[in-house]
Amino acid sequence: MENMFWLGILGAIISLLFAFLQSRKVMKFSEGTPKMQKIAAAIRQGANAYLRRQYKTVIKFYIIMVIILAVLALTGLVSKFVPFAFVTGGFYSGLAGYIGMKIATSANARTANAASESLNKGLTVAFSSGSVMGFTVVGLGLFDISVWFTVLKYLFHCGANEIATTMVMFGMGASAMALFARVGGGIFTKAADVGADLVGKVEAGIPEDDPRNPAVIADNVGDNVGDVAGMGADLYESYVGAILASFAISAAAGYGWAGMLLPLLLAVVGVICSVIGTFFIRTGEKADQKALLKTLRTGTYIAAILAAVAAAPLTYFIMNNMGIYVAILAGLVAGCAIGYFTEYYTSDTYKPTQELADASSTGPATVVIGGISLGMRSTMAPILIVGIAVLVSFFAAGGAGGFTKGLYGIGISAVGMLSTLGITLACDAYGPVADNAGGIAEMAGLGEEVRERTDALDSLGNTTAATGKGFAIGSAALTALALLVSYVDIAAGKMAAAGKVMDITLVNPPVLIGLFVGAMLVFLFSSFAMSSVQRAAQSIVIEVRRQFKEIKGLMEGTADPDYAACVDLCTRGALKEMVVPALSAVIVPIITGLILGANGVIGLLCGVTVTGFAMAVFMSNSGGAWDNAKKYIESGTHGGKGSDCHKAAVIGDTIGDPFKDTAGPSLNILIKLVSTVSIVFAGLIIAFSIM
């Protein structure tokens, strides 16, 4: 078993090669007219400039953290490998997002031009672009894990248990980069979006993506730096975190090399199944939202079914325990079920979003109330699904006879859920490309039929994005449980060595206080993210109003707006505002641990996981439903564009923007970053805690 881990490198090569071929496929399509090429170049330039400045800011944080981790390593409080792995995790997480952003900014005009020929061609270009992101994330994740495993085993001759407990700490670098990317990109994109909508659509009464709107380029740049680069870093972290958590639990369960090999090979099999699933993504010219959803669902379901079939012999020959196979199936089924219910609550082909659109007839207040209610109601299904998956995984894997064996079932269930991430993320990443394509079609003055096709693809993208976020949040809950178990196992050993007692009963005050602090952190973090969007958006609103007022001929279309001013404002605002939310995820668990001890940290992790899961689902689904209710009205219902109903829906959509694209999706990273920070700093906390 121990000599088969090279298959992880093979899976990485297959995934990255397919991503390369898909990028070549995208680049063969034409960018369209000179005007389309000029608009696409402006979006590309703005996205590149933002990411360069963001990475310069993040590097400062990484330098400080590496110094801290190096000091801890020298004092024996963390593994000597952690500082280096922290850097590689962050590097690959950022690289995954960067590559996804590069292909997305090359595919937007190509998608718009392809949509001028047919709906299927537009879908093909956008989805192929998304698949570059999906398979790059998976390939880089497998590569990072496999290389570190090889280094630890063959260069430093570490045993299975040492490798497993050491590698679980590596996720901190990826999580930190993911949080900066998600929060910073989310602030940028939603500041531009809110500013463009409030002044352009609501006050000035001009269409979405109208070239007269000074914030329109910034809005399209934001789609790429937030919904593509940020999402890529986010899902990279989720994917790697699930595999590493299962490594750690396999050590505690006594499964050795076999327990570590299974999740790695599941990921490799998932790559192959995802590649096959992509060939089933196609649609007809007159497809409606149901048909478009069906074609994407067909591809993801086929990949999941193939993965389920392939996992059976894999589990039998590696573990000789088919109960573990049931746990893998539970994760796969749970992922598909969460995706379905997210579609149900956010797609305008189903009753909840249609009823939300109906609420617009009585004004924005009822739209807002209805969206909040919908989001709260939508938390029930994912929580029940994850709860059932946990129970099935735990007992099927042998939890009744051995507690740690049941916990391994939960960890491997998360890997099963994420095994087909290549195609799942492709469906998610396709959405921002379609959104950009619609903006370019509007700004370049393409025909009405082109805008109808890009709107159809964009509306589908809103649903797939919500599905992707639900999928990421669901996997985060399972992974967080696995990381919590890893923390308990690691902390228990260190506490015993220090002569301290672990007491994680609810009546123990540090545990109870930790629970409250964890719940508070979720609300505090969400508040930071939301208020950051508010402040950044205010500056955009003021700037857009100024340009409409001072640039003569702008509204008449005889003068050009200053797009660069809005892009620069969003960039400066996002970089300034992303620091406090990101640092809170690192600082709070350390301070809590130093005051309340390891017992208090366990309470903190429980509070963050439970509250964060529910809050993330609520915010993501509310925002997705508000957005699609607006698009449903724009398709011709309730008076269509420009009607009072449409203006009310725009208000709801504007409120939902920071819900679904900033605070909501960032919470699943918060859950795991708090866990990995706690694991990395466990030695420091136990050595110097007050309690």
C-alpha positions as CSV (number, residue, x, y, z in Angstrom):
1,M,0.0,0.0,0.0
2,E,2.7,2.5,1.0
3,N,4.3,2.4,-2.5
4,M,1.1,3.2,-4.4
5,F,0.9,6.9,-3.5
6,W,2.5,7.8,-6.8
7,L,-1.0,7.4,-8.3
8,G,-1.8,10.7,-6.7
9,I,0.8,12.3,-9.1
10,L,-0.8,10.4,-12.0
11,G,-4.2,11.8,-11.1
12,A,-2.8,15.3,-10.9
13,I,-1.2,15.0,-14.3
14,I,-4.5,13.7,-15.9
15,S,-6.4,16.6,-14.3
16,L,-4.0,19.3,-15.3
17,L,-3.6,17.9,-18.8
18,F,-7.4,18.0,-19.3
19,A,-7.5,21.5,-18.0
20,F,-4.8,22.5,-20.5
21,L,-6.7,20.9,-23.4
22,Q,-9.9,22.7,-22.3
23,S,-8.1,26.0,-22.3
24,R,-6.8,25.4,-25.8
25,K,-10.3,24.6,-26.9
26,V,-11.6,27.9,-25.4
27,M,-8.8,30.0,-27.0
28,K,-9.7,28.6,-30.5
29,F,-13.0,30.6,-30.5
30,S,-13.0,34.2,-31.7
31,E,-13.3,37.2,-29.3
32,G,-15.6,38.9,-31.8
33,T,-15.7,42.4,-33.0
34,P,-12.9,45.0,-32.2
35,K,-15.3,46.7,-29.7
36,M,-15.8,43.3,-27.9
37,Q,-12.1,42.8,-27.8
38,K,-11.5,46.2,-26.3
39,I,-14.1,45.7,-23.5
40,A,-12.6,42.3,-22.7
41,A,-9.1,43.7,-22.6
42,A,-10.3,46.4,-20.1
43,I,-11.8,43.7,-17.9
44,R,-8.7,41.6,-18.1
45,Q,-6.4,44.5,-17.3
46,G,-8.5,45.4,-14.2
47,A,-8.6,41.8,-12.9
48,N,-4.9,41.4,-13.3
49,A,-4.1,44.7,-11.6
50,Y,-6.3,43.8,-8.6
51,L,-4.9,40.3,-8.1
52,R,-1.3,41.7,-8.3
53,R,-2.1,44.2,-5.6
54,Q,-4.0,41.6,-3.5
55,Y,-1.2,39.1,-3.6
56,K,1.3,41.8,-2.5
57,T,-0.9,42.5,0.5
58,V,-1.3,38.8,1.4
59,I,2.4,38.2,1.0
60,K,3.0,40.5,4.0
61,F,0.7,38.4,6.1
62,Y,2.4,35.2,5.0
63,I,5.9,36.6,5.9
64,I,4.7,37.4,9.4
65,M,3.1,34.0,9.8
66,V,6.1,32.1,8.5
67,I,8.3,33.9,11.1
68,I,5.8,32.9,13.9
69,L,5.6,29.3,12.7
70,A,9.4,29.1,12.4
71,V,9.8,30.2,16.0
72,L,7.2,27.7,17.1
73,A,9.0,25.0,15.1
74,L,12.4,25.8,16.7
75,T,10.8,25.5,20.1
76,G,9.2,22.2,19.3
77,L,5.6,23.5,19.5
78,V,4.8,22.7,15.9
79,S,6.3,20.3,13.3
80,K,9.4,21.6,11.5
81,F,7.6,21.1,8.2
82,V,4.7,23.3,9.0
83,P,6.3,26.7,8.0
84,F,7.2,25.4,4.6
85,A,3.9,23.6,4.0
86,F,2.1,26.8,5.0
87,V,3.7,28.6,2.2
88,T,3.1,25.9,-0.4
89,G,-0.6,25.6,0.6
90,G,-1.1,29.3,0.2
91,F,0.9,29.3,-3.1
92,Y,-1.2,26.6,-4.8
93,S,-4.4,28.0,-3.5
94,G,-3.6,31.4,-4.9
95,L,-2.3,29.8,-8.2
96,A,-5.6,27.8,-8.7
97,G,-7.6,31.0,-8.4
98,Y,-5.2,33.0,-10.7
99,I,-5.3,30.4,-13.5
100,G,-9.1,30.3,-13.3
101,M,-9.3,34.0,-13.5
102,K,-6.9,34.1,-16.5
103,I,-9.0,31.7,-18.5
104,A,-12.3,33.4,-17.4
105,T,-11.1,36.8,-18.6
106,S,-10.1,35.2,-21.9
107,A,-13.5,33.3,-22.3
108,N,-16.0,36.1,-21.6
109,A,-15.9,37.8,-25.0
110,R,-15.6,34.4,-26.7
111,T,-18.7,33.2,-24.9
112,A,-20.7,36.3,-26.0
113,N,-19.5,35.9,-29.6
114,A,-20.3,32.2,-29.6
115,A,-23.8,33.0,-28.2
116,S,-24.4,35.2,-31.2
117,E,-24.2,31.9,-33.2
118,S,-26.2,29.6,-30.9
119,L,-27.0,28.9,-27.3
120,N,-25.2,25.6,-27.3
121,K,-22.0,27.2,-28.5
122,G,-22.2,29.8,-25.8
123,L,-22.7,27.1,-23.2
124,T,-19.8,25.1,-24.6
125,V,-17.3,28.0,-24.3
126,A,-18.4,29.1,-20.9
127,F,-18.5,25.5,-19.5
128,S,-15.1,24.7,-21.0
129,S,-13.7,27.7,-19.3
130,G,-15.2,26.6,-16.0
131,S,-13.8,23.2,-16.5
132,V,-10.3,24.7,-16.7
133,M,-10.9,26.1,-13.2
134,G,-12.4,22.8,-11.9
135,F,-9.6,20.5,-13.0
136,T,-6.8,23.0,-12.2
137,V,-8.0,23.1,-8.6
138,V,-8.2,19.3,-8.4
139,G,-4.9,18.8,-10.2
140,L,-2.9,21.2,-8.0
141,G,-4.5,19.8,-4.9
142,L,-3.5,16.3,-5.7
143,F,0.0,17.4,-6.7
144,D,0.6,19.3,-3.5
145,I,-0.6,16.4,-1.3
146,S,1.4,13.8,-3.3
147,V,4.6,15.8,-3.3
148,W,4.5,16.4,0.4
149,F,3.7,12.8,1.1
150,T,6.7,11.7,-1.0
151,V,9.0,14.2,0.7
152,L,8.0,13.1,4.2
153,K,8.1,9.4,3.5
154,Y,11.1,9.0,1.3
155,L,13.3,11.9,2.2
156,F,12.6,12.2,5.9
157,H,11.5,8.5,6.4
158,C,8.4,9.5,8.4
159,G,5.9,6.7,9.4
160,A,2.2,6.6,8.5
161,N,1.0,8.2,11.8
162,E,3.6,10.9,11.7
163,I,2.8,11.8,8.1
164,A,-1.0,11.8,8.8
165,T,-0.8,14.0,11.9
166,T,1.7,16.4,10.4
167,M,0.0,16.9,7.0
168,V,-3.4,17.8,8.6
169,M,-1.6,21.1,9.7
170,F,-0.8,21.9,6.1
171,G,-4.3,23.1,5.3
172,M,-3.8,26.3,7.2
173,G,-1.8,28.0,4.4
174,A,-4.5,27.1,1.8
175,S,-7.3,28.2,4.2
176,A,-5.7,31.6,4.9
177,M,-5.2,32.3,1.2
178,A,-8.7,31.2,0.4
179,L,-10.2,33.5,3.0
180,F,-8.2,36.5,1.8
181,A,-9.2,35.7,-1.8
182,R,-12.9,35.1,-1.0
183,V,-13.3,38.1,1.3
184,G,-11.2,40.6,-0.8
185,G,-12.7,39.4,-4.1
186,G,-16.2,39.4,-2.6
187,I,-15.9,43.0,-1.4
188,F,-14.6,44.1,-4.8
189,T,-17.3,42.5,-6.8
190,K,-20.2,43.4,-4.6
191,A,-19.1,47.0,-4.1
192,A,-19.0,47.5,-7.8
193,D,-22.3,45.5,-8.3
194,V,-24.2,47.4,-5.6
195,G,-22.9,50.8,-6.8
196,A,-23.7,50.0,-10.5
197,D,-27.2,48.8,-9.6
198,L,-28.3,51.5,-7.1
199,V,-27.2,54.5,-9.3
200,G,-27.6,52.9,-12.8
201,K,-30.7,50.8,-12.7
202,V,-32.6,52.3,-9.7
203,E,-31.7,56.0,-9.9
204,A,-30.8,56.6,-13.6
205,G,-33.2,53.9,-14.9
206,I,-30.6,52.6,-17.4
207,P,-30.2,48.8,-18.2
208,E,-27.8,46.5,-16.5
209,D,-24.3,46.6,-18.0
210,D,-25.2,49.8,-19.9
211,P,-21.8,51.3,-21.2
212,R,-22.9,54.7,-19.8
213,N,-22.6,53.4,-16.3
214,P,-19.1,54.2,-14.9
215,A,-19.1,51.1,-12.6
216,V,-19.9,48.6,-15.3
217,I,-16.3,47.6,-16.0
218,A,-15.6,47.3,-12.3
219,D,-18.7,45.1,-12.0
220,N,-17.4,42.7,-14.7
221,V,-13.9,42.8,-13.2
222,G,-15.4,41.8,-9.8
223,D,-17.1,38.7,-11.3
224,N,-13.6,37.4,-12.1
225,V,-11.7,38.3,-9.0
226,G,-14.5,37.3,-6.6
227,D,-16.5,34.6,-8.2
228,V,-13.7,33.0,-10.1
229,A,-10.3,33.6,-8.4
230,G,-11.9,33.7,-4.9
231,M,-13.9,30.6,-5.6
232,G,-11.0,28.7,-7.0
233,A,-8.9,29.3,-3.9
234,D,-11.9,28.4,-1.7
235,L,-12.6,25.1,-3.3
236,Y,-8.9,24.2,-3.5
237,E,-8.9,24.6,0.3
238,S,-12.0,22.5,0.7
239,Y,-10.7,19.7,-1.4
240,V,-7.3,19.5,0.2
241,G,-8.7,19.9,3.7
242,A,-11.1,16.9,3.3
243,I,-8.3,14.6,2.1
244,L,-5.9,15.7,4.8
245,A,-8.5,15.4,7.6
246,S,-9.2,11.8,6.5
247,F,-5.4,11.2,6.6
248,A,-5.3,12.3,10.3
249,I,-8.3,10.3,11.4
250,S,-7.0,7.2,9.6
251,A,-4.0,7.4,12.0
252,A,-6.2,7.6,15.0
253,A,-8.3,4.7,13.8
254,G,-5.2,2.5,13.2
255,Y,-5.7,2.1,9.5
256,G,-2.2,3.1,8.6
257,W,-1.2,3.4,4.9
258,A,-4.4,1.8,3.7
259,G,-6.6,4.5,5.4
260,M,-4.5,7.2,3.8
261,L,-4.4,5.6,0.3
262,L,-8.1,5.3,0.0
263,P,-9.1,9.0,0.1
264,L,-6.2,9.8,-2.3
265,L,-7.3,7.1,-4.9
266,L,-10.9,8.2,-4.5
267,A,-9.8,11.7,-5.6
268,V,-7.9,10.2,-8.6
269,V,-11.0,8.1,-9.6
270,G,-13.1,11.2,-9.2
271,V,-10.9,13.1,-11.7
272,I,-11.5,10.4,-14.4
273,C,-15.2,10.3,-13.7
274,S,-15.5,14.1,-13.9
275,V,-13.7,14.1,-17.2
276,I,-16.2,11.6,-18.6
277,G,-19.1,13.7,-17.2
278,T,-18.1,16.8,-19.0
279,F,-18.8,15.1,-22.4
280,F,-22.5,15.0,-21.5
281,I,-22.9,18.8,-21.2
282,R,-24.8,20.0,-24.3
283,T,-28.1,21.7,-25.0
284,G,-30.5,22.6,-27.8
285,E,-31.1,26.1,-29.2
286,K,-34.5,26.7,-27.6
287,A,-33.6,25.3,-24.2
288,D,-35.3,26.9,-21.2
289,Q,-34.0,27.0,-17.7
290,K,-35.2,23.5,-16.9
291,A,-33.5,22.1,-19.9
292,L,-30.2,24.0,-19.1
293,L,-30.3,22.8,-15.5
294,K,-31.0,19.3,-16.7
295,T,-27.9,19.2,-19.0
296,L,-25.6,20.4,-16.2
297,R,-27.2,18.0,-13.7
298,T,-26.8,15.1,-16.1
299,G,-23.1,15.7,-16.4
300,T,-22.6,15.9,-12.6
301,Y,-24.9,13.0,-11.8
302,I,-23.1,10.7,-14.4
303,A,-19.8,11.6,-12.8
304,A,-21.2,10.9,-9.3
305,I,-22.7,7.5,-10.4
306,L,-19.4,6.5,-12.1
307,A,-17.5,7.5,-9.0
308,A,-19.9,5.4,-6.8
309,V,-19.4,2.4,-9.0
310,A,-15.6,2.7,-9.1
311,A,-15.3,3.3,-5.3
312,A,-16.8,-0.2,-4.5
313,P,-13.8,-2.4,-5.8
314,L,-11.4,0.3,-4.6
315,T,-12.7,0.1,-1.0
316,Y,-12.9,-3.7,-1.1
317,F,-9.3,-4.2,-2.2
318,I,-7.7,-1.5,-0.1
319,M,-9.7,-1.7,3.2
320,N,-11.7,-4.9,2.8
321,N,-14.5,-3.1,4.6
322,M,-17.7,-2.4,2.6
323,G,-19.1,-0.4,5.5
324,I,-16.6,2.3,4.5
325,Y,-18.0,2.1,1.0
326,V,-21.4,2.9,2.4
327,A,-19.9,6.0,4.0
328,I,-18.4,7.1,0.7
329,L,-21.9,6.6,-0.9
330,A,-23.4,8.7,1.8
331,G,-21.1,11.6,1.0
332,L,-21.8,11.4,-2.8
333,V,-25.6,11.2,-2.3
334,A,-25.5,14.0,0.3
335,G,-23.6,16.2,-2.2
336,C,-26.1,15.6,-5.0
337,A,-29.1,16.1,-2.5
338,I,-27.7,19.4,-1.2
339,G,-27.2,20.5,-4.9
340,Y,-30.8,19.6,-5.7
341,F,-32.4,21.5,-2.7
342,T,-30.2,24.5,-3.4
343,E,-31.5,24.5,-7.0
344,Y,-35.1,24.2,-5.6
345,Y,-34.7,27.3,-3.4
346,T,-32.8,29.5,-5.8
347,S,-33.8,28.6,-9.4
348,D,-36.7,30.6,-11.0
349,T,-38.1,27.3,-12.4
350,Y,-39.3,26.4,-8.9
351,K,-42.0,27.9,-6.7
352,P,-39.9,29.6,-3.9
353,T,-38.2,32.0,-6.2
354,Q,-41.3,32.6,-8.3
355,E,-43.3,33.4,-5.1
356,L,-40.4,35.8,-4.2
357,A,-40.9,37.5,-7.6
358,D,-44.6,37.8,-6.9
359,A,-43.8,39.6,-3.6
360,S,-42.4,42.5,-5.7
361,S,-45.9,43.6,-6.6
362,T,-46.2,45.2,-3.1
363,G,-42.8,46.8,-3.1
364,P,-39.2,46.2,-1.9
365,A,-40.0,45.6,1.7
366,T,-42.0,42.4,1.0
367,V,-39.3,41.2,-1.4
368,V,-36.7,41.6,1.4
369,I,-38.9,39.9,4.0
370,G,-39.7,37.1,1.6
371,G,-36.0,36.6,0.7
372,I,-34.9,36.4,4.3
373,S,-37.7,33.9,5.1
374,L,-36.8,31.8,2.1
375,G,-33.1,31.7,3.2
376,M,-34.0,30.7,6.7
377,R,-36.3,28.0,5.5
378,S,-33.7,26.6,3.1
379,T,-31.3,25.7,5.9
380,M,-33.5,22.8,7.0
381,A,-32.7,20.4,4.1
382,P,-28.9,20.8,4.0
383,I,-28.7,20.4,7.8
384,L,-30.8,17.3,7.8
385,I,-28.9,15.9,4.8
386,V,-25.5,16.4,6.5
387,G,-26.9,15.0,9.8
388,I,-28.1,11.8,8.1
389,A,-24.9,11.5,6.2
390,V,-22.9,11.8,9.4
391,L,-25.0,9.1,11.1
392,V,-24.9,6.7,8.2
393,S,-21.2,7.2,7.7
394,F,-20.4,6.8,11.4
395,F,-22.3,3.6,12.0
396,A,-21.6,2.0,8.5
397,A,-17.9,2.5,9.0
398,G,-18.0,0.6,12.3
399,G,-18.6,3.4,14.8
400,A,-20.7,1.2,17.1
401,G,-17.7,-1.1,17.6
402,G,-14.9,1.5,17.5
403,F,-15.4,5.2,17.9
404,T,-12.4,6.3,15.8
405,K,-13.5,3.9,13.0
406,G,-16.8,5.7,12.8
407,L,-15.1,9.0,12.7
408,Y,-13.0,7.8,9.7
409,G,-16.3,7.1,8.0
410,I,-17.3,10.7,8.4
411,G,-13.9,11.9,7.0
412,I,-14.1,9.6,4.0
413,S,-17.7,10.7,3.4
414,A,-16.4,14.3,2.9
415,V,-13.9,13.0,0.4
416,G,-16.6,11.1,-1.4
417,M,-18.7,14.3,-1.6
418,L,-15.8,16.2,-3.1
419,S,-14.4,13.4,-5.3
420,T,-16.1,14.7,-8.4
421,L,-15.2,18.4,-7.6
422,G,-13.7,18.7,-11.1
423,I,-17.1,18.8,-12.8
424,T,-19.0,20.3,-9.9
425,L,-16.6,23.3,-9.8
426,A,-16.8,23.6,-13.6
427,C,-20.6,24.1,-13.4
428,D,-20.0,26.7,-10.7
429,A,-17.1,28.6,-12.4
430,Y,-19.0,28.7,-15.7
431,G,-21.5,31.2,-14.2
432,P,-19.3,34.3,-13.9
433,V,-18.1,33.8,-17.5
434,A,-21.7,33.8,-18.7
435,D,-22.4,36.9,-16.6
436,N,-19.4,38.7,-18.1
437,A,-20.5,37.6,-21.6
438,G,-23.9,39.2,-21.0
439,G,-22.2,42.5,-20.0
440,I,-20.0,42.5,-23.0
441,A,-23.0,41.7,-25.3
442,E,-24.8,44.8,-23.8
443,M,-21.8,47.1,-23.9
444,A,-20.9,46.1,-27.5
445,G,-24.5,46.6,-28.7
446,L,-25.0,43.0,-29.9
447,G,-28.5,41.9,-31.0
448,E,-31.4,41.3,-28.6
449,E,-31.3,37.5,-29.3
450,V,-27.7,37.4,-28.1
451,R,-28.6,39.1,-24.9
452,E,-31.5,36.7,-24.4
453,R,-29.1,33.7,-24.8
454,T,-26.5,35.2,-22.4
455,D,-29.2,36.1,-19.9
456,A,-30.4,32.5,-20.0
457,L,-26.9,31.3,-19.4
458,D,-26.3,33.9,-16.7
459,S,-29.6,32.9,-14.9
460,L,-28.5,29.3,-15.0
461,G,-25.1,30.5,-13.6
462,N,-26.8,32.1,-10.6
463,T,-28.3,28.7,-9.8
464,T,-25.1,26.7,-10.4
465,A,-23.2,29.2,-8.3
466,A,-25.6,28.8,-5.4
467,T,-25.4,25.0,-5.9
468,G,-21.6,25.2,-5.8
469,K,-21.7,27.2,-2.6
470,G,-24.2,24.8,-1.0
471,F,-21.9,22.0,-2.0
472,A,-18.8,23.7,-0.6
473,I,-20.7,24.5,2.7
474,G,-22.0,20.9,3.0
475,S,-18.5,19.5,2.5
476,A,-17.1,22.1,4.9
477,A,-19.4,20.8,7.7
478,L,-18.2,17.2,7.2
479,T,-14.6,18.3,6.9
480,A,-14.9,20.5,10.0
481,L,-16.2,17.5,12.0
482,A,-13.2,15.5,10.9
483,L,-10.8,18.4,11.8
484,L,-12.5,18.8,15.2
485,V,-11.8,15.1,15.8
486,S,-8.2,15.6,14.7
487,Y,-7.9,18.5,17.1
488,V,-9.3,16.5,20.0
489,D,-6.9,13.6,19.3
490,I,-3.8,15.9,19.0
491,A,-4.8,18.1,22.0
492,A,-5.5,15.1,24.2
493,G,-2.0,13.7,23.6
494,K,-0.4,17.0,24.3
495,M,-2.5,17.7,27.4
496,A,-1.7,14.3,28.8
497,A,2.0,14.9,28.3
498,A,1.6,18.3,30.1
499,G,-0.3,16.7,33.0
500,K,-3.6,18.5,32.1
501,V,-7.1,16.9,31.9
502,M,-9.4,17.1,28.9
503,D,-13.0,17.7,29.9
504,I,-15.3,18.5,27.0
505,T,-18.6,18.1,28.7
506,L,-21.1,20.9,28.2
507,V,-21.2,21.6,31.9
508,N,-17.5,22.5,31.9
509,P,-17.5,26.4,31.8
510,P,-14.6,26.8,29.3
511,V,-16.5,24.5,26.8
512,L,-19.7,26.4,27.2
513,I,-18.1,29.8,26.9
514,G,-16.2,28.6,23.9
515,L,-19.5,27.6,22.3
516,F,-20.8,31.1,22.7
517,V,-17.6,32.7,21.4
518,G,-17.7,30.4,18.3
519,A,-21.3,31.5,17.6
520,M,-20.3,35.1,18.2
521,L,-17.4,34.8,15.7
522,V,-19.7,33.8,12.9
523,F,-21.9,36.9,13.4
524,L,-18.9,39.2,14.0
525,F,-17.1,37.9,10.8
526,S,-20.3,38.3,8.8
527,S,-20.7,41.8,10.1
528,F,-17.2,42.7,9.1
529,A,-17.7,41.3,5.6
530,M,-21.1,43.0,5.1
531,S,-20.0,46.4,6.5
532,S,-16.9,46.3,4.3
533,V,-19.1,45.9,1.2
534,Q,-21.3,48.8,2.5
535,R,-18.4,51.2,2.9
536,A,-16.8,50.2,-0.4
537,A,-20.1,50.5,-2.2
538,Q,-20.8,53.9,-0.8
539,S,-17.6,55.2,-2.4
540,I,-18.7,53.7,-5.8
541,V,-22.2,55.2,-5.5
542,I,-20.7,58.7,-4.8
543,E,-18.3,58.3,-7.7
544,V,-21.0,57.1,-10.2
545,R,-23.3,60.0,-9.2
546,R,-20.4,62.4,-9.6
547,Q,-19.7,61.2,-13.1
548,F,-23.3,61.3,-14.2
549,K,-23.5,64.9,-12.9
550,E,-20.2,66.3,-14.1
551,I,-19.4,64.5,-17.4
552,K,-21.5,66.3,-20.0
553,G,-23.1,64.0,-22.6
554,L,-22.6,60.9,-20.5
555,M,-26.3,60.0,-20.3
556,E,-26.8,60.9,-23.9
557,G,-24.1,58.5,-24.9
558,T,-21.9,61.1,-26.5
559,A,-19.2,61.0,-23.8
560,D,-17.3,58.1,-22.2
561,P,-17.3,57.5,-18.5
562,D,-14.1,57.1,-16.4
563,Y,-14.2,53.3,-15.8
564,A,-10.7,53.3,-14.3
565,A,-11.7,55.5,-11.4
566,C,-14.3,52.9,-10.2
567,V,-11.9,50.0,-10.7
568,D,-9.3,51.8,-8.6
569,L,-11.8,52.6,-5.9
570,C,-13.0,49.0,-5.7
571,T,-9.4,47.8,-5.6
572,R,-8.3,50.1,-2.8
573,G,-11.5,49.5,-0.8
574,A,-11.3,45.7,-1.1
575,L,-7.6,45.5,-0.1
576,K,-8.2,47.8,2.9
577,E,-11.4,46.1,4.1
578,M,-10.4,42.4,3.7
579,V,-7.7,42.5,6.4
580,V,-9.9,42.6,9.6
581,P,-12.3,39.8,8.7
582,A,-9.4,37.5,7.6
583,L,-7.3,38.2,10.7
584,S,-10.3,37.6,13.0
585,A,-10.3,34.0,11.9
586,V,-6.7,33.6,13.0
587,I,-6.6,35.7,16.1
588,V,-9.8,34.6,17.9
589,P,-9.1,30.9,18.2
590,I,-5.6,31.6,19.6
591,I,-6.8,34.2,22.1
592,T,-9.6,31.9,23.1
593,G,-7.2,29.0,23.6
594,L,-4.7,31.1,25.7
595,I,-7.6,32.1,28.0
596,L,-9.9,29.1,28.1
597,G,-7.4,26.4,27.2
598,A,-7.9,23.5,24.8
599,N,-11.3,22.6,26.3
600,G,-12.5,26.1,25.4
601,V,-11.2,25.8,21.9
602,I,-13.2,22.6,21.4
603,G,-16.3,24.5,22.4
604,L,-15.3,27.3,20.0
605,L,-14.9,24.9,17.1
606,C,-18.4,23.4,17.8
607,G,-20.0,26.8,17.9
608,V,-18.3,28.0,14.7
609,T,-19.2,24.8,12.8
610,V,-22.9,24.7,13.7
611,T,-23.7,28.4,13.6
612,G,-21.5,29.0,10.5
613,F,-23.0,26.1,8.5
614,A,-26.6,27.4,9.1
615,M,-25.7,31.0,8.5
616,A,-23.7,30.3,5.3
617,V,-26.7,28.3,3.8
618,F,-29.1,31.0,4.8
619,M,-27.1,33.9,3.3
620,S,-26.1,32.1,0.0
621,N,-29.6,30.9,-0.7
622,S,-31.3,34.2,0.1
623,G,-28.9,36.0,-2.2
624,G,-29.3,33.5,-5.0
625,A,-33.1,33.6,-4.8
626,W,-33.2,37.5,-4.8
627,D,-30.9,37.5,-7.9
628,N,-33.0,35.0,-9.8
629,A,-36.3,36.6,-8.8
630,K,-35.0,39.8,-10.5
631,K,-34.0,37.8,-13.6
632,Y,-37.4,36.1,-13.6
633,I,-39.1,39.5,-13.7
634,E,-36.7,40.7,-16.4
635,S,-37.8,37.7,-18.6
636,G,-41.2,39.4,-19.0
637,T,-43.2,38.6,-15.9
638,H,-44.7,41.3,-13.6
639,G,-44.1,44.1,-16.2
640,G,-40.6,43.2,-17.1
641,K,-37.6,45.5,-17.0
642,G,-38.2,49.0,-15.8
643,S,-41.5,48.2,-14.0
644,D,-42.1,49.0,-10.3
645,C,-41.9,45.2,-9.6
646,H,-38.5,45.1,-11.3
647,K,-37.2,48.1,-9.2
648,A,-38.4,46.3,-6.0
649,A,-36.6,43.2,-7.1
650,V,-33.4,45.1,-7.8
651,I,-33.4,46.3,-4.2
652,G,-33.7,42.7,-3.0
653,D,-30.9,41.7,-5.4
654,T,-28.7,44.5,-4.1
655,I,-29.2,43.5,-0.5
656,G,-28.5,39.9,-1.5
657,D,-25.2,40.6,-3.2
658,P,-23.0,40.7,-0.1
659,F,-25.1,37.8,1.3
660,K,-24.3,35.4,-1.5
661,D,-21.0,36.6,-2.8
662,T,-19.1,37.9,0.2
663,A,-20.2,36.8,3.7
664,G,-22.0,33.6,2.9
665,P,-19.4,31.7,0.9
666,S,-16.6,33.0,3.1
667,L,-18.1,31.3,6.2
668,N,-17.3,27.8,5.0
669,I,-13.6,28.8,4.8
670,L,-13.9,30.4,8.3
671,I,-15.1,27.1,9.7
672,K,-12.1,25.2,8.4
673,L,-9.5,27.9,9.0
674,V,-10.4,28.2,12.6
675,S,-10.0,24.4,12.9
676,T,-6.6,24.3,11.2
677,V,-5.3,27.3,13.2
678,S,-6.4,25.6,16.4
679,I,-4.6,22.4,15.3
680,V,-1.4,24.2,14.4
681,F,-1.3,26.3,17.6
682,A,-2.4,23.4,19.9
683,G,1.1,23.1,21.4
684,L,1.4,26.8,22.1
685,I,-2.1,26.9,23.7
686,I,-1.6,23.9,25.9
687,A,1.8,25.2,27.0
688,F,0.7,28.8,27.9
689,S,-3.1,28.7,28.5
690,I,-4.4,30.2,31.7
691,M,-6.9,27.4,32.3
